[in-house]
Amino acid sequence: QLSALVAGLDGERLKLRREMHLQPADVGTLATTLAHRFAGAAATVAALEPPQPASAAQVALARSLVAARDAYTALAATGEEPAGYADAERRVNETESGVDSALESFALLGYNHTS
């Protein structure tokens, strides 16, 4: 279940991030869509009942997904303001790195989110 969730989110994230660069006027709408997707993923992860060894990794993943949601929400709120956009985009990149790190923790526990 985690694998399908991550694959779907990652595919949509890549597609919408590409669209953001091609259609700057649509950043607000696209970022809002991604914020909703990250929120849904966080809720799904929080509802899973992992084995005890994976519970801390699950909490870290859920928190990182919520942070990514918040970052995309902030990006959506910047509109096309150059200074605000740059800061919000940096925060998006940082929080997505946090999601990647949380997924690596799962991999270290023997869970492969890519299979």
C-alpha positions as CSV (number, residue, x, y, z in Angstrom):
1,Q,0.0,0.0,0.0
2,L,2.8,2.4,0.8
3,S,4.5,1.6,-2.5
4,A,1.4,2.5,-4.6
5,L,0.8,5.6,-2.5
6,V,4.4,6.9,-3.0
7,A,4.5,6.0,-6.7
8,G,1.2,7.9,-7.4
9,L,2.3,10.9,-5.4
10,D,5.8,11.0,-7.0
11,G,4.3,10.7,-10.5
12,E,1.9,13.6,-9.9
13,R,4.6,15.6,-8.2
14,L,7.0,15.3,-11.1
15,K,4.2,16.1,-13.6
16,L,2.9,19.2,-11.8
17,R,6.4,20.5,-10.9
18,R,7.2,20.4,-14.6
19,E,4.0,22.2,-15.4
20,M,4.9,24.9,-12.8
21,H,8.0,25.7,-14.7
22,L,6.3,25.7,-18.1
23,Q,3.2,27.7,-16.9
24,P,4.3,30.1,-14.1
25,A,0.8,31.8,-14.1
26,D,-0.7,28.5,-12.9
27,V,1.7,27.9,-10.0
28,G,-0.9,28.7,-7.4
29,T,-3.4,26.2,-8.7
30,L,-0.8,23.5,-9.3
31,A,0.8,24.0,-5.9
32,T,-2.6,23.8,-4.2
33,T,-3.2,20.5,-6.0
34,L,0.1,19.1,-4.7
35,A,-0.7,20.4,-1.2
36,H,-3.9,18.4,-1.3
37,R,-2.1,15.3,-2.6
38,F,0.5,15.5,0.2
39,A,-2.3,16.0,2.8
40,G,-4.1,12.9,1.5
41,A,-0.9,10.9,1.5
42,A,-0.1,12.0,5.1
43,A,-3.6,11.0,6.2
44,T,-3.2,7.6,4.5
45,V,0.2,7.0,6.1
46,A,-1.0,8.0,9.5
47,A,-3.9,5.5,9.2
48,L,-1.6,2.6,8.4
49,E,-0.8,0.2,11.2
50,P,2.9,-0.6,10.8
51,P,4.8,-3.3,12.6
52,Q,6.4,-1.9,15.8
53,P,9.9,-1.5,14.3
54,A,8.5,0.7,11.6
55,S,6.3,2.9,13.8
56,A,8.8,5.7,14.3
57,A,9.6,5.7,10.6
58,Q,5.9,6.0,9.9
59,V,5.5,9.0,12.2
60,A,8.5,10.7,10.5
61,L,7.0,10.0,7.1
62,A,3.6,11.4,8.0
63,R,5.3,14.5,9.5
64,S,7.4,15.1,6.4
65,L,4.3,14.7,4.2
66,V,2.5,17.4,6.3
67,A,5.6,19.6,6.0
68,A,5.5,19.2,2.2
69,R,1.8,20.0,2.2
70,D,2.5,23.2,4.2
71,A,5.4,24.2,1.8
72,Y,3.2,23.7,-1.3
73,T,0.4,25.8,0.4
74,A,3.0,28.6,1.0
75,L,4.1,28.3,-2.6
76,A,0.6,28.6,-3.8
77,A,0.1,31.7,-1.7
78,T,3.1,33.5,-3.2
79,G,1.5,33.9,-6.7
80,E,4.1,35.2,-9.1
81,E,6.0,37.4,-6.6
82,P,9.7,36.6,-7.4
83,A,11.1,37.0,-3.9
84,G,8.4,35.1,-2.2
85,Y,8.4,32.4,-4.8
86,A,12.1,31.8,-4.5
87,D,11.8,31.3,-0.7
88,A,8.7,29.1,-1.0
89,E,10.3,27.0,-3.7
90,R,13.4,26.5,-1.5
91,R,11.2,25.4,1.3
92,V,9.4,22.9,-1.1
93,N,12.7,21.4,-2.1
94,E,13.8,21.1,1.5
95,T,10.6,19.4,2.6
96,E,10.7,17.0,-0.3
97,S,14.2,16.1,0.8
98,G,12.6,15.3,4.2
99,V,10.1,13.0,2.5
100,D,12.9,11.3,0.7
101,S,14.8,10.8,4.0
102,A,11.8,9.4,5.7
103,L,11.3,6.9,2.9
104,E,15.0,5.9,3.2
105,S,14.3,5.1,6.8
106,F,11.6,2.7,5.7
107,A,14.1,1.2,3.2
108,L,16.6,0.7,6.1
109,L,14.0,-1.3,7.9
110,G,13.5,-3.6,4.9
111,Y,10.6,-1.9,3.3
112,N,11.1,-0.9,-0.3
113,H,8.7,1.8,-1.4
114,T,9.7,1.3,-5.0
115,S,8.7,-2.3,-5.3
